[in-house]
Amino acid sequence: MKKLKIVTGIALMAILGFTSCQSEIDDVEGENPNTNSANSTTTSNLKRTSMYDGSFDDFLDGASCSSILLPVTAKVNGVQVSILSQLDYQQVISIFGQFNNDQDTVVLQFPLKIRLSNYTEATVTNQTEYNAILNACTSAEASGQDAISSVNITFPITILTYNLSLQQTGSIAITSEQQLYTYMSNVSSTELFSVKYPISVAIADGTKMTVSSDAELQAAITASLKTEAAMAVAVENSKKLETILVNGKFKVDSYVSAGVNSATNYKDFTIDFANNLSVTAINLVNTTVNGTYAVSSELDVLLKLNFSGNASFTLLNNTWKVTSFTASTITLQSSTNAAVTLVLKQI
C-alpha cells in the first residue's frame, strides 16, 4: 500500500510538473511578449516585414507582391520602351508625366521573369498567368498576408532560440531581410524564439526609432501602416487636385504674407493650368505670365508653382501644402512658412 502511494505520488508530481511546464509556456507566450512560437503575432510581423518588397516598380507592374526582373520590354502609353536597368525607369515616368489628365497604360511583353515576395523567381509566359499573380497579390493584401514595406529593420539583429522547456538552445545572427524571412518561415512547432532587443527600425515617413520589445514592434508597425494609409490617401487626393486644376480657370482670391493680403495685385489675372504641367496667367490687356506647376504628395498634397517674368507672380513661387480643396476653392499654405497662405478660386 505504501509502495502504491509512492508510485501514485510520483505520477501525480509528473502530471503537475507537466501542467506547470505547459502553464509556464502559455504564460510566457501570453504575458512575455518577447517569446514567440511559430504562429505568434511577432512571427507574422517579422515574416511580413522581411518579405521581398516588390513595390518599388508598381508604376510598371501594378503588383507590390512582386517585381519584374530586367530587362523587359513594354508599351507605355503606346510608346515601346526597352527597360534594361532601373535607370530606364525614368523613361516610363517621363512618359507618364507628359500629361496629367490622361489614363496611363503599360502593356508588358511576354515572356518575362518576376521575383515573388518569398524571394523565388518565376517565368510568366502570358497575360493570363500574370493576371493570376495580380489576383493572388490582391488576396494577400486583403487577408493581411502581404509584405509590410512601411517598416525597415536595421540589420544585423540576433534571434535567441529556446526549446519548449524554455531552455535557450542557441542564438542566430540575422544579417538581411531574406535571412529573417527564411527563419520566420521555418520556425517549427517544437521551438520558441525571442528577438534580442533593442533593435532599430525606420517607418514609412523616414522616422527612425529604437524598439525594445515585441509590443513596441507592433506599435511601430501600426503607426507605419497608418502613415502609409495617409500617404495613399494623399496620392489619390493629388490626382483629384490635378483634375480640378486642368478642368478649371482660377483667380487669386487671397495671398497673405507678413499679415498683408495682396490679392489685389492679381485681381485682373486669370490663371489657367494646362495638362502638360504649364500654367499661364493672362490679364484683361493680354499681359501673359508663364510658368510651370507640379502636383505631388507625401503625407500632404503639394502644389509647386514656378512663374517667371513678373514680380508679383514670382512671389507665388513656392511649394505649397494643400490644406483643403473643393471643385471651386483651393487653399494653400507655404511648406516653409505657415504664415504665408494662398487661396485660388475657380471662375
N, C-alpha and C positions, 0 to 999 in steps of 0.2 A: 504494500500500500504506500509506504514511504517512497519506494522507487517510482511508483506511478506518479506520485505528487511531484517528484523531482523532474521526471520527463515532461509532465504537463506544464510545470513551471518554465522549463527551458523552451518548450514550444510557444507558450504564451509570451515569453520575453522576445522570441524571434518574431512573432507576429507584431508585437508592439514596436519592436525595433524597425521592422519593415514599414509599418504605418507611420512611425515617427520620421523615418527617412523620406518616405513619399511625401509626407506633410511638409518636411523641410524643403524639398524640391519645389512643391507647389507654392510654399511661402516665398521662396527665393524668386521664382518666376513671377509671382503675383505682386510681391512687395519690393523686391530688389530689382529695379528696372534695368540694371546693368548685367543681368544674367539671362541668357536667352536660349530658346530651343529653336528647332527648325521652322516652327510655324508661328514664332513670336512676331509682334509688330516691328520690332527693331530689325529682325532678319529681313522682313519685307522692305523696310525703309532703306536698309543698306543695299539690298539687291537692286531696288529701283533706282537709287541714286548712282549706282555703279554700272547700270546698263549702258550699252553703246548709245550715244546720243546722236541721232541722225537728223536733228532739227536744223542744223546749220545750212542745209541745202533745200529747205522746204519750199523756197521760192521756185525751185526747179522741179521737185518731185512731189510736193504736197504730202509727204509722209514723214512724220517725226520719228517713227519707229525704225526707219532705215535710211540709208544714204546711197546714192549712186556712185559706183566706183568708176573713176575716169580712166580712159577717155570715153566720151559719149557724144552722140550727135542728136540734135533736136531742132525742131522748127519753133522759133519763138516769135509769136505774133506773125507767123508766116515767113519769117526770115530764118534760113538754115544757119545754124551755128555749130561749129565743132568745138567742144569743150575738152581741151587736152589736160588742163590743170586748173586748180582753184583760181588762178589769176584770170582765167577766161570767164569766171562767174560775172565779172564786171560787164562783159558783153551782154549778158542776159539782163542784168539790172539796168543797163543803159537803154536797152530796147523797151523795157517796161516803163522807164522814166520819160520816154519821149512825149507821152500824153497821159494825163491823169484822170481822164474820164472814159477810157476805153476798157474793154474786157481783155485782160492779158491771158494768153494761152501758150501752153508748152505741149508740143507733140513729140514724144520720145521715139527714137529709132531703136528697134529691137533687132537682135538680142542685146541685152546689157546685163551687167553684174551689179549686185547690191550687197551691202553689208547690213545684217539684221541686228536687232537690239541685243541678241545673245552672242554677238561678235562673229557669228558664222557668215559665210558668203554664199550667195546663190545666183544662178544664171536665170534670167527671165527672158522668155522667148517671144512673148506676145502680150498684147494689152489685157487679154482675159486673165492671164496669170498675174499681171501687175495689179489689176483690179482686186484680185483675191488678197494680195498683200495689203493694199489700201484698206480693204474691209476688215482684215484682221487687226490692223492698227487702230481703226476706229473702235472696234470691240474692246481692245485692250485699254484704250483711253476711257471708254465708258465704264469699265469694270475696275478701274484703278490699278491696272497691272502694267501700265506703260512706264517709261523712264521718267524719273523726276530730274529734269535737267536744270531746275532752278536752284539746286544746291550742289556745290562743288567742294569735295573734301580735299584738304591738303595732305598729300602723302609724303613720307610713309606714316602708317598707323600700325598699331600692334593689336592682334587678337589673342586673347588668353582662352585656352580650351580647358574643358572640365568633363569628367565623366558624370554619370547620374548620381554618384555618391558625393558630388561636389568637390572631388579631388582634382586639383589642377593637373592636367596631363601635358601641357606644353604651351608654347607661345609661337605665333606666326607673324612675321613682318610682312605687311601688305604694302606694296610699293606702287600699285596702279589700280585704276578703276576695273580693268579687266580681271586682274588677280582677285580683287574684292568680290566681283560678280561671280567668278568661278567658285570661290569659297562659299559664298552665301547660297549658291545654287546646289551645293553638295553637302550641306550640313545634315548629318544623319539623325535618326530618331533616338540614338543612344548617346548623344553628346550635347553638351551645353557650351556656350561661349560667352565671353564678355569683351567689350571694347576697352582698351586701356586708355582712359581719359586722362587729361583733356586732349581734344583734337581741334583743329582749326577748319572752319568752313567759310565759304563765300556764298551769298544768296543772290537772287536774280538782279537786284539793283546795284550789285557790286559791294554791298556791305560785308565786311569780314568780321567774324566773331569766333570766340572760343567756346567750345561746347564741352561740358563737364559731366554729362550723364545722358542716358537714353532719353529721359524726359526732355532735356534741353535740345537734343537732336530732333525729337518730334516737334518741339515748339519752333525750331528753326525751319523745319520743313513746312509746317503750317503757315508760318509767316511768309516764306518764299513763294508758296503756292498762291497766297493772297496777292502778293506783289505781282506774280506772273499773270494772274487773272486781271489785275488792274491794268497791266501793260497791254493785255489782249483787248480790253475794252477801249483803251486809248488808240490802238491801231484801227479798230472799227470806227471810232469817232473821227479819226483823221481822214478816213475815206469819205465819211459823210460830209465833213467840212469841205473837202476838195470839190465835191459835187455842188455844194451850195455856192462856193466861190465862182466856179466856172459858169454856173447857170444864172448868175445874177450880176447886177451892177450896183456899186456901193458909193456912199458918201462918208466922209469923216464926220461922225456925229459928235465925237468928243476926243480931244487929245490933251491930257493933263500931264504937265511936267513941272516940278517945283511948285505945285499948288496952283498953277495957272492953266486955264483951259484955252488952248489956241486953235480951237476948231474953226474959227472964222478965217484963218489962213487958207483953209481948204474948201470953203463953202461953195465955190463956183466949179469945183472939180468933180468929175465922175470917174470912179476907179473901176476898171474892167480887168478881171483875171481871165487869162486865156488858158486853154488846156495844154499848151506847150510850156507852161511854167513862166510865161512872161506876163507882166502886168503893166497896164497903161492908164495914166490919169490924163484926162482932157477937160479943159475948161470951156467957157462959153465963147471965147475968141480963138478956139482951136490951139491953144498952147498945150503942147504934149510933153508929158514926163514919162519916160520909160524906166522899166525896172524888171526885176525878176522876183519870184517868190518860191517858197518850198514849204510843204506841209510835212511834218514828221511827228513822231511820238516817242515818248519814253514812258514815264508814269503819267504824264500830261500830254495833251496835243500841243504842238508847237507850230507857229507860223513865222517863217523868216521872210522879212521884206528887205529889198535892196534896190533903192531908187538912185538915180544919178542925174546931175544937171539942174537940180532945183533945190535951193537951200531949205525950203520948208519941208519938202518931201524926204530929203536926206535925214531930217530929224526922226523920221519914222523907221529908218533903217535899224532893225533890231531883230532879235529872236524873241518873239512874243509867246508867252504862255496863254493858251486859250482857256479863260476861266469859265466861260459859258458861250453857247451859241444856239441860235434857232435859225429858221429859214430867213428871218428878217434882220436879226441883230447878232453881231459877233463882238464879244467883249474880251479884250486882250490886256495882259499885264506884262511889263518888261521882265524878262527872266533874270535880269541882273539888278533891277531897281524896282521894287514893288510899288513905289510911289508914282511911277510913270505908267499911265494907262491909255488905252486907245479903244474907241468903240466905232465899229463900222456898221452902217445901217443900209439895208438894201432899199433901192429906189424903184 
